[in-house]
Amino acid sequence: MKKSFLIIGAGEVGLAMLNSLHDYQEKHGQQLEIAVLVQPLVNSAARIKNNPRFANVKVEAVDLVNENIQNLIAVFEKYDTIICCSGFSTGRGMQVKITNAVLDAGVRRYVPWQFGVDYDKIGRGSAQPSFDEQLEVRDLLRAQHNTHWIIVSTGMITSFLFREDFGVINLSEKKISALGDWQNSLTLTSCEDIGNLTIEILFHQPEILDQVVFIAGDTLTFEEMFHKLEGLFDMGFDRKVWDIPQLEKDAKDNSDNVFSRYRLVFTNPGVTWPLSDTFNYQNKIAAVGFERWIKENIL
């Protein structure tokens, strides 16, 4: 098997993936061909080239949005495995464009940007229109048999939960707001674990192909989050519930606000799963839970 990897994007998840590939080859004494696709801007390439850990990483400078699909194919066909870490910020239709280019290039394995919820379970027509495109990507992958695919479902990226503009946990105001109900739960995975576990999945034997793989750092209810926050910070937190009617009204009245839509969609089934169902639990791979993430990143 060729062992060439192209990481699309060098944001938070892309860098975690690059670090995990670097660590994997160091740990196992393997020489991997690793490349990263970034926007053709000087600072984008410099962030990779100036990092000594990535001294042997090839940089592909490509404008994903404006590049035609034939030129994307010419880049993609050089690699055995492509991992897309360029998410919704690239704009509507980009995940389908990237997937079509990957399939037309005849790439052997593809990990699409699906690092999130169980889109099959949520279905089309949810409060978050970009989720429908994720289902289009799944349809494209499942309709063909030339390129193997692995979808890694992570739940919410842990750091997103602490964004004050998302509004669920506001540390500056010491406040937590439950989405829908205190007994509703979320599955959370850190960026570092998304990188580590995706690479573990890709190198797992027997090989994992053409399936959705669930991972998680933690799954817990909003009630459990509240008590853990009070214990960790040794102080009281204010708390409130955004019930479904209020969330629906907010999403309707503020349709241009991505966080209003996210708050509603994260009350749906498909945003949470038991740790016992995850690849990391079943393979006894440690992952960063809610409390540990706070201790390592905030406290």
N, C-alpha and C positions, 0 to 999 in steps of 0.2 A: 504494500500500500504506500502510495506517495504520502508524504507528511508535510504538505504545504498548506498554510493557513492564511486567509485574508480576513482581517477584521475591518468591517465597514464602520468608520466613526471612531473618534478618539475623545469622546466625552467621558463622563463618569463611568458608565458601563464598559465602554470600549477600552479605557485604560485598565480597568479591573481585569478584563479579558486578556489584555497584553501581559499584565503582571502575572496572571495565572499560567499562561503559556510559558513565560520565562521561567517561573518557578518549577513548572512540571518538567521541563527539559533539563534543568539543573539537578533536580531531585533524582530523575531517572536516567541521567546521562545520555539523553537523546539529542540529536542535532535536528532541529526542526527548521523549516523554511517559513518565516513569519513575515507578513506584510500588513500594513495598515493603510486604509484609504481615507484621506482627509481632503478637505476643501483646498483648492489651490491658492492658499494664502501663506505668506511667509511665516507668520507666527504659528500656524497650524502644524506645518512640517517641523519647525524649529523645536516645538515642545517635545517631539519624538526624538529628533536627531541630537538634541542636547542632553537627553537622559541617558546616562551610561548603561543603564539596564537594557536599553533598546538599541545598543550600538549596531547590532546585526539585523535590525528590523528594516525592511525595505519600505519606503514611503511611496504610495501611489497617490499623486495629487490629481483629484478628479472632482469636477463640479457635478454632483449627483443630479441636481435639479435641472440644469441646462444641458448636460451632455446627452447626445443622442444614444439610443439604445445599442446601436452597433458598436460604438466606442466602448460602452460599458461591457458588452459581451467580450470584446478584445482583451479587456483587463481581467474579467472574471474567469475566462477559460484557462488562464495560467495557473489556477489554484485548485487543489483537491477539495478543500473544505472552506466554505465562506460562512462567517458569523456576522450577521447584521446587528450592529449596535447603534445604528442611527435611527432614532425613533420618530415620534409624531412631529417633532419640531421641523423636520424637513418639508412638511406640507402635505396636503391631501393628494392621494394618488401615488405617493412616492414608494410606499411599501409594495404596491402592485407592480410598479415600474421596475423596482429592484428585483423582485421575484421573477418577473418575466425574463429579465436579462440573465439571471442565474440559470433558469431552466433552458433558455436558448443557448447558453454557453456550455451546457452539458456538464456542469459542476457535479462532482460525485456526491457531496454531502452539503446540505444547507441548513443552517440554524437561523431562521428568520427573526426579525424583531417581534417577538411574542412574549417578551419578558414581562408578564403581567398576569391577568386573571384568566379564568376558564371561559374563553370567548364562546365556545360551543354551548356551554350551559347558559350564558347570558343571552345569546341569540341576537338576531338583528333587531333594529329599531329601538335600541336602548337610549338612555339619556345622553350617551356619549357617541356621536356619529362616527368618530374615528374608529370605534370598535367594529363597525360594519366592514371597514376595509381589512381588518385583521381576519374576518371570516372569508373575505374574498381571497386573501392569501392562502388560507387553509384549503379552500376549494381548488385553487390552482395546483397546489402541491399534491392533493389527494387524487386529482384527475390524471396524473401522469405517473410513469414508472421508471423514468430514466435517472432522475436525481433523487437520492435519498434525502429525507428531511428528519430533523429532530426539533420539536417544539418544546421549549423549556418554560413551564408555567411557574411563576415566582410569587404570585400575589402582589401586594403593593411593595415597592422599594421602600425600605425602612425610613430612609431620610425624608421621603416625601411626606410621611405622617407628621413630621415636625415642622413642615413649612407653615409659617404663620398665615400666609395667604390662602392655604387650604382650610385652615380654621379648626382642625380637630384638636390638636394639642398646641396650645399657645403658652410657651414656657415663660415669656416675659410677663404675661398677665396671670400665670399660674392657673390656667383654665383648661378643661377638657370638655369637648362637645361630642356626645355620642351620635352616630348616624343611625337614625331610625329607632333604636332601642338599646338599652344598656346590655342586653344579652346578645345583640348582634356581634359578630366576630370578624376579624380581619386576619389574613395570612400575610406575614411580613418576611422579607428577605433582604439582607444588606447587599450593596453593590459588590463588595468583595466576595461574598458567598455566591452571588450570581456568576461571577467569573470563575471561581474555584470549582463550583459544582458543574457548570457547563463543560469545563475541560475534563473533569472526571467522567462525565457522561460520554464525551467524545472518545475517550480512551478506554472505556469500560469493555471488558470481555466477559461473555460474548457481546459482540457489537450491538449497540442499541440503534435501531433504524426505524424510520417511518412510524413514529408514535409521539404522543404527548407525554412528557415526563414532568412530574410535579416535584418541586423542591420547596423548602421553607426553612426560615430561621426560627419562626415562632408562629403560633396561631393562638389568639386570645381574644376574649370579649372586651368591650369597652369598659365594663365593670372591673375586669381584671387589670386593665391598663390603669384605671383610676387609682386602685389600691397600690399598685406597684409604683406609680409616680409619687404618691404621698409618702410611701416608705423610703424610696430612694432619695427624695429631696428633703425628707424629714419636715414636711410642712403641709398644710391643707391646700387643696386645689378646689377652685370653684368648678361646678359641673352643671351641664344642661343637656337636654336632648333636642336634637333637630328631628321632629317626627316627619313621617313620609309626606303628609299634605304640605307641610312647610317647605320641605326640600323640593317637592314638585313645583310649588309656586315660585320658589327662588329660581329654579332652572328655567321656568317659562318666562318669568319677568326679566331675567338676566341671561338670555340665550347666548350672548356673546362672551359670557364669563365661563371660561373652561372649568374653574373650580366649582361653580354651582352645579355643572353637569357631573363632575367627578363625585361630588358629595352625594348626589342622588344615585348614581350608578353603583357606588360602593355599598348600597343597601341590598343589592340583588344577590340571589344565590350565584355561586360561581366565583366569589371573591375570597373564599375561604375553604380550606380542606384540613383534615387531621394530619398532624405530624407523622402518624403511623403510615400514611399513604405516600410518603415522600421517598425519593431516591436516596437522599442523605440518611434518613432514619433507617431505611432497609439495608443500607450498606455501611452503617455505623460510622458515618462521616460527621464530625462535629460541625455545627453551624451556629452563628451568632444570634442569640435570642434577644428579646426586647430589653431586658434589664442589662445584659452585657453590652448591648449597643449603646445604651445611654451612658454607662460607666466609661466606655472607651471613647465616646465622641462628644459628650456634653459635660459630664461631671469632672 
